[in-house]
């Protein structure tokens, strides 16, 4: 017996914990395979939550309770066609709740997830899509060669190829995806699309990647510690500060954009975007350093951030106040007020 069992805590032996988790996964998969949504739903606790990140729903979705779980399963189960549920490491149990990291497959991809299991059923389930079948990450044995050996007269260099891709957008070829906003979100998405081989373009109105951070007030830094701030494929160095200052982040984003070969147009503003339901295309008109260019992607992503556009409230007495008035995004920092005293 374990110490916890001896003390009356009721915890199961490690082998029993694993058996309980594996039994649940096997029964859950069997119910899904047989399209028995009622049986699958009944394997959840009365109070339950299922968070799906693209794997089942192709969306970011949370459902709560038996009714919502079954409704979701009825709508997505045939297209998702999940299978292969299994543990990826030894599950644990604390206070009667088993926690298990899992993996599975769908009709189009491979996923990972997390299960919290109580005696009455699954309390929480997380399912995330990590990889598309046929579009696996180009790493290991799939790593690109990078160089072409041998003699060929029409060979182009890496730099020439990169220039042709960027300068030909909207002219000789069109991007499949246009990402409006070249901050950390747009840049990270660009890095993923590069590795997936999807033609795309990230546009941003600033002159350089990272200027979104450089132009803010002097004391700005990341509020989350470094462990939560990594971008895809390229982690911060091990000696990176816990809370990075804004200009250091800006330089990292600019470097990341180059190293990860993100297709990026700076000094570019989106003037308009219109979707054609018949063709399934967007018409995106942009101003690139004074030149108007029309892009025709199939998908448009707005990565302008939750605070991308200032909201300036109308406050009583604003028209009579003689001091400086500006939104925090326009705050010049302390240097602008050095030596000045309130009147």
ABEGO torsion letter per residue (X at the ends): XBAAAAAGAGBBBAAAAAAAAAAAAAAAAAAAAAGBAAAAAAABBABBBBBBBGAAAGBBBBBBEAAAAAAAAAAAAAAAGBBGBBBABBBBBBGGBBBBBBBBBBAABBBBBBBBBBAAEBABBBBBBABBBGABBBBEAABBAGBBBEBBAABBBAAAAAAAAAAABGBABBBABBBBEABAAAAAAAAAAAAAGBBBBBBBABABBGAAAAABBAABBBABBAAAABBBGBBBBAABBABBBAAAAAAAAAAAAAAAGBBBBBGBBBABBBBBAAAGBBBBBBBBGGBBBBBBBABBBBAAEAAABBBBBBBBGAAABABBBBBAAABAEAAAABGBBBX
